[in-house]
Amino acid sequence: MFKDIRPHAPVHLLIVPREHIRSLNNLGEKDRDTIFRMIVTAKEMAEKQSIAESGYRLVFNVERGGGQVIFHLHLHLLGGW
């Protein structure tokens, strides 16, 4: 987990798995635990950043047409408005 270098919200964190997965399109059955851990980590980070109660957004950008510019799966956590 780290901060986005071009934040689109007061809190904009990236949750990145260690395993290389190019995008959501490349997920397989073996990746179920990875996705679950990413979402749970995002929830925990929202709590630590004190935005869980007010609300937050989770975003996966998929492929170039969907806004993905780094081709290693990552989840955006945005909030704090």
Z-matrix of the N, CA and C atoms (Angstrom, degrees):
N
C 1 1.444
C 2 1.523 1 107.73
N 3 1.335 2 115.86 1 136.12
C 4 1.460 3 120.79 2 174.25
C 5 1.516 4 109.51 3 -157.55
N 6 1.340 5 116.13 4 167.12
C 7 1.457 6 121.62 5 -179.13
C 8 1.521 7 110.61 6 -75.73
N 9 1.329 8 116.00 7 143.72
C 10 1.459 9 121.70 8 175.35
C 11 1.526 10 108.64 9 -71.06
N 12 1.335 11 118.13 10 138.28
C 13 1.466 12 120.41 11 -178.33
C 14 1.519 13 112.83 12 -75.86
N 15 1.334 14 117.08 13 -16.32
C 16 1.470 15 122.28 14 174.97
C 17 1.524 16 108.43 15 -127.84
N 18 1.330 17 117.35 16 74.22
C 19 1.465 18 119.97 17 -173.17
C 20 1.526 19 113.39 18 -64.08
N 21 1.324 20 114.65 19 143.38
C 22 1.463 21 122.61 20 176.94
C 23 1.523 22 111.16 21 -110.96
N 24 1.330 23 116.07 22 10.29
C 25 1.462 24 122.19 23 179.48
C 26 1.531 25 107.33 24 -158.22
N 27 1.329 26 117.53 25 161.12
C 28 1.464 27 119.40 26 176.62
C 29 1.536 28 112.49 27 -54.82
N 30 1.329 29 116.34 28 -36.91
C 31 1.468 30 121.49 29 172.37
C 32 1.522 31 105.93 30 -116.01
N 33 1.331 32 116.83 31 118.75
C 34 1.466 33 121.43 32 178.34
C 35 1.524 34 107.27 33 -141.88
N 36 1.321 35 114.94 34 97.86
C 37 1.458 36 121.81 35 -178.17
C 38 1.516 37 110.15 36 -112.20
N 39 1.327 38 115.69 37 153.59
C 40 1.464 39 122.30 38 176.26
C 41 1.518 40 108.72 39 -113.88
N 42 1.312 41 116.41 40 130.55
C 43 1.455 42 122.51 41 175.56
C 44 1.527 43 105.78 42 -106.84
N 45 1.325 44 115.70 43 119.10
C 46 1.466 45 121.70 44 -171.71
C 47 1.531 46 109.38 45 -124.90
N 48 1.332 47 117.85 46 124.92
C 49 1.464 48 119.32 47 177.20
C 50 1.531 49 111.04 48 -75.65
N 51 1.307 50 115.68 49 154.49
C 52 1.475 51 120.36 50 177.07
C 53 1.530 52 111.08 51 -70.24
N 54 1.343 53 115.19 52 -35.68
C 55 1.466 54 119.87 53 -179.61
C 56 1.523 55 109.05 54 -69.56
N 57 1.332 56 116.40 55 138.84
C 58 1.467 57 117.91 56 177.26
C 59 1.523 58 109.58 57 -81.54
N 60 1.318 59 114.48 58 118.87
C 61 1.460 60 123.46 59 172.08
C 62 1.523 61 104.14 60 -131.16
N 63 1.309 62 117.97 61 122.49
C 64 1.468 63 121.64 62 -173.63
C 65 1.522 64 112.68 63 -60.68
N 66 1.332 65 118.02 64 -49.66
C 67 1.468 66 122.58 65 179.23
C 68 1.523 67 108.46 66 -160.67
N 69 1.316 68 116.50 67 178.30
C 70 1.467 69 119.97 68 176.68
C 71 1.519 70 111.43 69 -57.70
N 72 1.321 71 117.10 70 -30.63
C 73 1.468 72 120.55 71 179.55
C 74 1.520 73 112.88 72 -63.70
N 75 1.322 74 117.07 73 -18.01
C 76 1.450 75 121.23 74 -177.40
C 77 1.528 76 113.21 75 -101.19
N 78 1.332 77 116.89 76 8.54
C 79 1.461 78 120.27 77 179.42
C 80 1.514 79 110.98 78 -69.10
N 81 1.325 80 114.11 79 145.00
C 82 1.450 81 120.68 80 174.58
C 83 1.516 82 109.86 81 -129.55
N 84 1.287 83 115.78 82 175.94
C 85 1.466 84 121.36 83 179.26
C 86 1.527 85 111.26 84 -54.20
N 87 1.316 86 116.84 85 -35.77
C 88 1.467 87 121.58 86 -178.52
C 89 1.526 88 112.77 87 -66.59
N 90 1.324 89 118.34 88 -13.88
C 91 1.467 90 122.36 89 -175.60
C 92 1.527 91 113.81 90 -95.33
N 93 1.320 92 118.08 91 4.34
C 94 1.466 93 121.05 92 -178.61
C 95 1.531 94 111.69 93 -54.19
N 96 1.316 95 117.17 94 -47.82
C 97 1.467 96 120.73 95 -177.69
C 98 1.521 97 111.36 96 -65.12
N 99 1.313 98 117.15 97 -35.79
C 100 1.467 99 121.18 98 179.66
C 101 1.525 100 110.43 99 -61.89
N 102 1.314 101 117.18 100 -47.77
C 103 1.464 102 121.24 101 -179.75
C 104 1.520 103 110.39 102 -64.85
N 105 1.312 104 117.39 103 -42.73
C 106 1.461 105 120.73 104 178.35
C 107 1.528 106 110.16 105 -59.85
N 108 1.329 107 117.67 106 -45.88
C 109 1.470 108 120.86 107 -179.99
C 110 1.521 109 111.23 108 -62.83
N 111 1.332 110 117.09 109 -37.93
C 112 1.470 111 119.96 110 178.72
C 113 1.524 112 110.94 111 -62.40
N 114 1.314 113 117.04 112 -44.27
C 115 1.463 114 120.82 113 -178.10
C 116 1.526 115 110.75 114 -69.00
N 117 1.315 116 117.59 115 -41.69
C 118 1.467 117 120.42 116 177.51
C 119 1.535 118 110.00 117 -64.33
N 120 1.317 119 117.41 118 -40.07
C 121 1.462 120 120.47 119 176.99
C 122 1.525 121 110.65 120 -61.76
N 123 1.327 122 117.23 121 -42.12
C 124 1.466 123 120.88 122 178.13
C 125 1.528 124 110.45 123 -60.61
N 126 1.320 125 117.12 124 -43.51
C 127 1.470 126 121.53 125 178.31
C 128 1.528 127 110.21 126 -60.61
N 129 1.317 128 116.85 127 -44.70
C 130 1.468 129 121.14 128 179.82
C 131 1.527 130 111.03 129 -64.91
N 132 1.336 131 117.03 130 -40.07
C 133 1.468 132 120.60 131 178.72
C 134 1.532 133 110.89 132 -66.57
N 135 1.330 134 117.07 133 -37.06
C 136 1.467 135 120.77 134 176.97
C 137 1.529 136 109.89 135 -61.83
N 138 1.318 137 116.43 136 -40.84
C 139 1.463 138 120.46 137 177.26
C 140 1.528 139 110.80 138 -64.28
N 141 1.326 140 117.41 139 -45.33
C 142 1.474 141 121.44 140 -179.89
C 143 1.524 142 112.21 141 -65.15
N 144 1.331 143 116.77 142 -30.92
C 145 1.463 144 121.22 143 -179.75
C 146 1.540 145 111.72 144 -88.01
N 147 1.329 146 116.75 145 2.94
C 148 1.471 147 124.00 146 179.14
C 149 1.532 148 112.95 147 60.65
N 150 1.330 149 116.78 148 37.14
C 151 1.469 150 120.23 149 177.40
C 152 1.528 151 112.07 150 -118.72
N 153 1.325 152 116.97 151 1.84
C 154 1.475 153 120.00 152 -176.82
C 155 1.526 154 111.41 153 -63.01
N 156 1.310 155 117.34 154 -43.51
C 157 1.465 156 120.89 155 -177.06
C 158 1.522 157 112.42 156 -71.76
N 159 1.334 158 116.93 157 -39.69
C 160 1.467 159 120.07 158 -177.57
C 161 1.528 160 111.64 159 -77.16
N 162 1.326 161 116.87 160 -25.04
C 163 1.457 162 121.78 161 177.21
C 164 1.520 163 112.85 162 113.91
N 165 1.315 164 114.98 163 156.05
C 166 1.459 165 122.08 164 -178.34
C 167 1.513 166 109.01 165 -155.70
N 168 1.327 167 115.27 166 170.22
C 169 1.460 168 122.03 167 -178.93
C 170 1.528 169 108.63 168 -122.11
N 171 1.328 170 116.43 169 140.36
C 172 1.463 171 122.89 170 172.97
C 173 1.521 172 107.41 171 -114.29
N 174 1.342 173 116.71 172 131.06
C 175 1.467 174 120.67 173 -175.25
C 176 1.527 175 110.68 174 -135.44
N 177 1.324 176 115.60 175 129.67
C 178 1.458 177 122.64 176 166.33
C 179 1.526 178 105.95 177 -108.32
N 180 1.316 179 118.98 178 121.43
C 181 1.466 180 122.16 179 170.76
C 182 1.529 181 106.41 180 -89.81
N 183 1.328 182 116.69 181 132.10
C 184 1.465 183 120.21 182 -174.46
C 185 1.524 184 110.25 183 -119.70
N 186 1.305 185 114.78 184 114.99
C 187 1.464 186 124.59 185 178.67
C 188 1.533 187 111.47 186 62.44
N 189 1.304 188 115.21 187 168.66
C 190 1.471 189 121.93 188 -173.92
C 191 1.530 190 112.56 189 -54.44
N 192 1.323 191 117.44 190 -43.37
C 193 1.459 192 121.29 191 -179.22
C 194 1.527 193 113.20 192 -66.43
N 195 1.321 194 116.83 193 -20.52
C 196 1.458 195 121.74 194 178.34
C 197 1.513 196 112.75 195 -98.92
N 198 1.331 197 116.48 196 8.50
C 199 1.455 198 120.50 197 176.64
C 200 1.517 199 115.53 198 95.00
N 201 1.321 200 118.34 199 3.34
C 202 1.464 201 120.05 200 179.71
C 203 1.523 202 108.94 201 -75.00
N 204 1.335 203 116.81 202 125.48
C 205 1.466 204 120.75 203 178.15
C 206 1.529 205 111.85 204 -117.80
N 207 1.319 206 117.33 205 -19.22
C 208 1.463 207 122.83 206 174.01
C 209 1.521 208 105.89 207 -108.81
N 210 1.310 209 116.73 208 119.48
C 211 1.458 210 120.03 209 -173.42
C 212 1.524 211 111.66 210 -94.88
N 213 1.335 212 112.81 211 60.37
C 214 1.457 213 125.82 212 168.93
C 215 1.527 214 103.32 213 -143.37
N 216 1.314 215 116.97 214 123.08
C 217 1.458 216 121.60 215 -175.75
C 218 1.522 217 111.24 216 -47.98
N 219 1.325 218 116.81 217 133.56
C 220 1.465 219 122.47 218 174.35
C 221 1.524 220 109.13 219 -154.34
N 222 1.306 221 114.53 220 153.70
C 223 1.458 222 122.86 221 -177.13
C 224 1.522 223 108.40 222 -115.90
N 225 1.329 224 116.95 223 129.21
C 226 1.456 225 122.01 224 177.53
C 227 1.527 226 108.81 225 -90.89
N 228 1.328 227 116.33 226 132.13
C 229 1.456 228 123.56 227 171.56
C 230 1.519 229 106.77 228 -111.50
N 231 1.331 230 116.85 229 116.42
C 232 1.463 231 121.67 230 -178.14
C 233 1.524 232 110.24 231 -124.40
N 234 1.323 233 115.81 232 138.69
C 235 1.464 234 119.64 233 178.22
C 236 1.512 235 110.73 234 -178.82
N 237 1.308 236 114.86 235 -167.79
C 238 1.454 237 121.06 236 177.88
C 239 1.503 238 115.21 237 89.48
N 240 1.349 239 117.80 238 13.63
C 241 1.456 240 120.10 239 179.53
C 242 1.505 241 110.51 240 -75.47
